[in-house]
Amino acid sequence: MLDDNKTVFHLIEGDSDEQDLALTLAENLANDESIDMDEIAVLAQAEGIDPVTTDGEHSDRVESLVDDGISIKACSNTLDMFDIDNADLVAGVETVSSGVGELTRLQNDGYAYIRP
């Protein structure tokens, strides 16, 4: 049995409604007083990278989540694939070497995986 409550939300699709749902769920979990969350992360990769860019449709939501202490991560492979510079990311977004590697690490560290 795990002692820590940790969850990662996976942004991988380009559908704006699905991206909005994932961000809403992360926000709802952070605000849920019935569970003591230790860590919440959002990992963006592939077509799901848009919200973590400064000109992304949901960039304001991502900025708010960062301000609330939620860890937002962007896949470096995806950034390279779409020719996105680190300077184009919302302030506070962390880059990771690969999305799949980070998901593997997080799940091995006890994170629950949620993909809306």
C-alpha positions in Angstrom: 0.0 0.0 0.0 1.3 3.4 -1.0 1.8 6.1 1.7 1.8 9.0 -0.8 -1.0 10.2 -3.0 0.6 11.2 -6.4 -1.1 11.5 -9.8 0.1 12.3 -13.3 -2.3 13.5 -16.0 -1.2 12.8 -19.5 -1.8 15.4 -22.3 -1.1 13.5 -25.5 -4.0 14.3 -27.9 -4.5 17.5 -29.9 -8.2 17.7 -29.1 -8.8 21.0 -27.2 -11.7 19.7 -25.2 -9.7 16.7 -24.0 -6.8 19.0 -23.1 -9.2 21.3 -21.2 -10.7 18.2 -19.4 -7.2 17.0 -18.3 -6.3 20.5 -16.9 -9.7 20.7 -15.2 -9.3 17.3 -13.6 -5.8 18.3 -12.3 -7.2 21.5 -10.9 -10.2 19.6 -9.3 -7.9 17.1 -7.7 -5.7 19.9 -6.3 -8.8 21.5 -4.8 -10.4 18.3 -3.4 -10.2 18.6 0.4 -11.3 15.0 0.8 -7.9 13.6 -0.3 -4.5 14.7 0.9 -2.4 14.9 -2.3 1.3 14.9 -2.1 2.1 15.5 -5.7 0.2 16.3 -8.9 1.9 16.4 -12.3 0.8 17.1 -15.9 2.9 15.7 -18.7 2.5 17.1 -22.2 3.8 15.3 -25.3 3.0 14.8 -28.9 -0.1 16.6 -30.0 -0.9 17.5 -26.4 2.0 19.9 -26.2 0.0 23.0 -27.2 -1.4 24.0 -23.7 2.1 24.3 -22.3 3.3 26.8 -24.9 2.9 30.5 -24.3 0.6 30.9 -27.3 -1.4 27.7 -26.6 -5.1 27.8 -26.2 -5.0 26.8 -22.6 -1.7 28.5 -21.6 -3.5 30.6 -19.0 -4.8 27.5 -17.3 -1.3 25.9 -17.3 0.1 29.1 -15.8 -2.5 29.0 -13.0 -1.7 25.3 -12.3 2.0 26.1 -12.1 1.2 28.9 -9.6 -0.9 26.4 -7.6 2.2 24.1 -7.2 1.3 21.5 -9.8 4.3 20.2 -11.7 3.9 20.7 -15.5 6.3 18.8 -17.7 7.0 18.9 -21.4 8.6 16.2 -23.5 11.9 17.4 -25.1 11.5 15.0 -28.0 8.1 16.6 -28.8 9.6 20.1 -28.6 12.3 19.0 -31.1 9.7 17.4 -33.3 7.5 20.5 -33.5 10.5 22.9 -33.5 9.4 24.5 -30.2 12.0 26.4 -28.2 12.1 26.2 -24.4 11.5 30.0 -24.4 8.1 29.3 -26.0 6.9 27.4 -22.9 4.8 28.8 -20.1 7.0 30.0 -17.3 7.6 27.2 -14.8 7.1 24.3 -17.2 9.9 21.7 -16.8 11.3 19.9 -19.8 12.0 16.1 -19.5 14.2 14.1 -21.9 11.3 11.9 -23.1 7.6 11.7 -22.2 7.5 7.9 -22.1 10.6 7.8 -19.9 9.1 10.3 -17.5 5.8 8.4 -17.4 7.6 5.2 -16.6 9.6 6.9 -13.9 6.6 8.5 -12.3 4.5 5.3 -12.4 7.5 3.4 -10.8 7.5 6.1 -8.1 3.8 5.4 -7.3 2.0 8.0 -9.4 -1.5 7.1 -10.5 -1.9 7.6 -14.3 -4.9 9.4 -15.7 -5.5 10.1 -19.4 -8.9 11.6 -20.0 
